[in-house]
């Protein structure tokens, strides 16, 4: 497991094209933990973060509006089950907002 921490706006450019877990932080506090796995979710880390921070995303307009004070941490993990386990551990550890981290269909499989 490797860690990469990238502040805005560089996370869109330097995000890895790998599978894994990402943590979105707003002013130092984790607000969202997501999983990106190309075969299971259809997106790698770079694609998932770009989709999250574009206007009209399905998670919340809040991420687009506050993107200037956000940063993203990336954890590369090729195994999807391990990535889901990491996501759950990070949600508990960081006590992220439940309205952002509600389980999605592709994450429940």
C-alpha positions in Angstrom: 0.0 0.0 0.0 1.5 3.3 -1.0 0.3 6.8 0.0 0.2 9.9 -2.2 -1.1 13.2 -0.8 -1.9 15.9 -3.4 -3.5 19.3 -2.8 -5.8 21.1 -5.2 -5.5 21.7 -8.2 -2.7 19.2 -8.7 -4.7 16.1 -7.7 -6.5 16.1 -11.1 -3.1 16.1 -12.9 -1.0 13.9 -10.7 -3.6 11.4 -9.5 -2.4 7.8 -10.2 -4.1 5.8 -12.9 -4.3 2.8 -10.5 -6.9 1.1 -8.4 -7.3 1.9 -4.7 -8.9 4.1 -2.1 -9.0 7.9 -1.9 -9.7 10.2 1.0 -11.0 13.8 0.3 -10.0 16.3 3.0 -11.5 19.7 3.5 -9.2 22.0 5.5 -7.5 19.0 7.0 -10.6 17.0 8.0 -11.6 13.9 6.0 -15.1 14.3 4.5 -15.2 11.4 2.0 -13.6 8.1 1.4 -14.1 6.4 -2.0 -13.0 3.3 -3.8 -11.8 3.2 -7.4 -11.3 -0.1 -9.1 -11.3 -0.1 -12.9 -13.0 -3.6 -13.3 -15.5 -3.2 -10.5 -16.4 0.5 -10.4 -15.4 1.4 -14.0 -13.0 4.1 -12.9 -9.4 4.3 -11.7 -8.3 6.8 -9.0 -7.7 9.6 -11.5 -11.1 9.2 -13.2 -12.9 8.9 -9.9 -11.4 12.1 -8.5 -12.1 14.0 -11.7 -15.7 12.9 -11.7 -16.1 13.8 -8.0 -14.9 17.4 -8.5 -16.7 18.3 -11.7 -19.8 20.4 -11.8 -23.0 18.4 -11.5 -21.5 15.4 -9.8 -23.9 13.0 -8.1 -22.3 13.0 -4.6 -22.8 16.7 -3.8 -22.3 20.1 -5.4 -20.5 21.0 -2.2 -17.3 19.2 -3.5 -17.3 21.3 -6.7 -17.9 24.6 -4.9 -15.3 23.9 -2.2 -12.6 22.3 -4.5 -10.1 25.1 -3.8 -9.7 24.1 -0.2 -9.8 20.4 -0.7 -6.9 17.9 -0.9 -6.9 14.2 -1.7 -4.9 11.2 -0.3 -4.5 8.2 -2.5 -3.8 4.6 -1.4 -3.0 2.2 -4.2 -4.6 -1.2 -3.7 -5.1 -3.7 -6.6 -7.3 -6.1 -4.6 -10.9 -4.8 -4.6 -12.0 -6.6 -1.4 -9.0 -5.2 0.5 -9.8 -1.7 -0.9 -13.4 -2.0 0.4 -12.1 -3.1 3.8 -9.7 -0.1 3.8 -12.5 2.2 2.9 -14.7 0.9 5.8 -11.7 1.3 8.2 -11.0 4.9 7.1 -14.7 5.8 7.4 -14.7 4.6 11.0 -11.2 6.1 11.7 -12.0 9.6 10.3 -15.7 9.6 11.2 -16.7 11.0 7.8 -20.0 12.5 7.0 -22.6 9.7 6.5 -24.5 11.6 3.8 -21.3 11.4 1.6 -20.3 7.9 2.5 -23.6 6.1 2.1 -22.9 2.6 0.5 -23.3 2.6 -3.3 -24.6 -0.3 -5.4 -21.1 -1.1 -6.8 -19.5 -1.0 -3.3 -22.0 -3.5 -1.8 -21.1 -6.4 -4.1 
